Amino acid sequence: MISNKPYLLRALFEWILDNEWTPHLQVDANYPGIQVPFEYAHEGVIVLNIHPNAVRNLQIDNEWIAFKARFNGIEQEVSLVPAAVMSIFARESGQGMPFPPEPYPDVTEPSSSGKASKASDAARPDKSKKPHLSVVK
């Protein structure tokens, strides 16, 4: 089943903007695979201002949330999965929606038969072999 979180994030984002407030995301900075400025995280949580005046190229898709923003004058690329979002809220009123914590995805999947390692070895070209194709006229 498709998660409803990205849909709720987009809807609340628009609702916050329609009320002329500033949307913020509270994000689990330790969530695997995300790219956030960790130096601004506090106790594993970072709060990101995602108002259109504060970010560039904001995309809130079903799989990723991505944008560019300036942190201490330095532009950085931010990308995260919706599962890493802990809440979305308006700075001015505090209104928004918290989300229950989601378990981290399995980074390594155990392989009892070793098929994964064999498949990755087969996909990797052997640099010592020369190409065996020839020109046909």
C-alpha positions as CSV (number, residue, x, y, z in Angstrom):
1,M,0.0,0.0,0.0
2,I,1.2,3.5,-0.9
3,S,2.0,5.7,2.1
4,N,-0.4,8.7,2.7
5,K,2.4,10.7,4.3
6,P,3.6,12.5,1.1
7,Y,0.0,13.4,0.2
8,L,-0.6,14.8,3.7
9,L,2.7,16.7,3.6
10,R,1.7,18.4,0.3
11,A,-1.8,19.2,1.5
12,L,-0.6,20.7,4.8
13,F,2.2,22.6,3.0
14,E,-0.4,24.3,0.7
15,W,-2.7,24.9,3.6
16,I,0.1,26.6,5.6
17,L,1.0,28.8,2.6
18,D,-2.7,29.7,2.0
19,N,-2.8,31.1,5.6
20,E,0.3,33.1,4.8
21,W,2.4,31.2,7.4
22,T,5.8,29.7,7.2
23,P,5.9,25.9,6.7
24,H,8.6,24.0,8.6
25,L,9.6,20.3,8.6
26,Q,10.9,18.5,11.6
27,V,13.1,15.8,10.4
28,D,14.9,12.8,11.9
29,A,18.5,13.8,10.9
30,N,19.7,10.2,11.6
31,Y,17.4,8.6,9.1
32,P,19.5,6.6,6.6
33,G,20.0,7.9,3.1
34,I,19.0,11.5,3.7
35,Q,21.1,14.6,2.9
36,V,20.7,17.4,5.4
37,P,23.1,19.8,7.0
38,F,23.9,17.7,10.1
39,E,25.8,20.5,11.8
40,Y,22.4,22.2,12.4
41,A,20.7,19.2,13.9
42,H,20.0,19.2,17.6
43,E,19.7,15.8,19.4
44,G,19.2,14.1,16.1
45,V,16.5,16.4,14.9
46,I,16.7,19.2,12.3
47,V,13.9,21.8,11.6
48,L,13.8,23.0,8.0
49,N,12.0,26.1,6.7
50,I,10.5,25.1,3.4
51,H,8.8,28.4,2.5
52,P,9.2,29.1,-1.2
53,N,11.1,32.3,-0.3
54,A,13.6,30.3,1.8
55,V,14.3,27.4,-0.7
56,R,14.8,26.9,-4.4
57,N,13.5,24.0,-6.5
58,L,11.3,22.5,-3.8
59,Q,9.9,19.1,-4.8
60,I,7.6,17.1,-2.6
61,D,7.2,13.8,-4.4
62,N,6.0,10.4,-3.1
63,E,9.5,9.1,-2.9
64,W,11.7,12.2,-2.1
65,I,11.6,15.8,-0.7
66,A,14.3,17.8,-2.3
67,F,15.4,21.5,-2.4
68,K,18.3,23.8,-2.2
69,A,18.7,26.2,0.7
70,R,21.2,28.5,2.3
71,F,22.6,27.6,5.7
72,N,24.9,30.3,7.2
73,G,25.2,31.8,3.7
74,I,26.3,28.5,2.0
75,E,23.9,26.9,-0.5
76,Q,23.3,23.2,0.2
77,E,21.3,20.5,-1.5
78,V,18.8,18.9,0.9
79,S,17.1,15.6,0.1
80,L,15.1,13.3,2.3
81,V,12.5,10.6,2.2
82,P,9.0,11.4,3.6
83,A,9.5,8.7,6.1
84,A,12.2,10.9,7.8
85,V,9.7,13.7,8.4
86,M,8.5,13.8,12.1
87,S,6.1,16.7,11.6
88,I,5.1,19.6,9.4
89,F,4.0,22.8,11.1
90,A,3.5,26.6,10.7
91,R,6.1,28.6,12.6
92,E,3.6,31.4,13.5
93,S,0.9,29.2,14.9
94,G,2.5,25.9,15.6
95,Q,-0.4,24.3,13.8
96,G,0.3,21.3,11.6
97,M,0.6,17.5,12.0
98,P,3.0,15.2,13.8
99,F,3.7,11.8,12.3
100,P,4.5,8.6,14.1
101,P,8.1,7.5,13.9
102,E,8.8,5.0,11.1
103,P,11.3,2.2,11.4
104,Y,14.6,2.6,9.6
105,P,14.8,0.6,6.4
106,D,17.1,-2.4,6.4
107,V,20.4,-1.2,4.8
108,T,21.9,-4.7,4.5
109,E,19.8,-7.7,3.6
110,P,21.2,-11.0,4.7
111,S,21.8,-13.5,2.0
112,S,21.7,-17.1,3.0
113,S,22.7,-18.5,-0.4
114,G,25.2,-15.8,-1.4
115,K,23.2,-15.0,-4.6
116,A,23.5,-11.3,-4.0
117,S,27.2,-11.3,-3.9
118,K,27.4,-13.5,-7.0
119,A,25.0,-11.2,-8.9
120,S,27.0,-8.2,-8.0
121,D,30.2,-9.9,-9.1
122,A,28.6,-10.8,-12.4
123,A,27.4,-7.2,-12.9
124,R,30.9,-5.8,-12.3
125,P,33.0,-6.0,-15.5
126,D,36.4,-7.6,-15.2
127,K,39.0,-5.0,-16.3
128,S,41.6,-7.5,-17.2
129,K,39.6,-9.0,-20.1
130,K,39.6,-7.3,-23.5
131,P,36.5,-6.8,-25.5
132,H,35.7,-9.7,-27.7
133,L,33.5,-7.9,-30.3
134,S,34.7,-7.6,-33.9
135,V,33.6,-5.6,-36.9
136,V,31.4,-7.6,-39.3
137,K,31.2,-6.4,-42.9
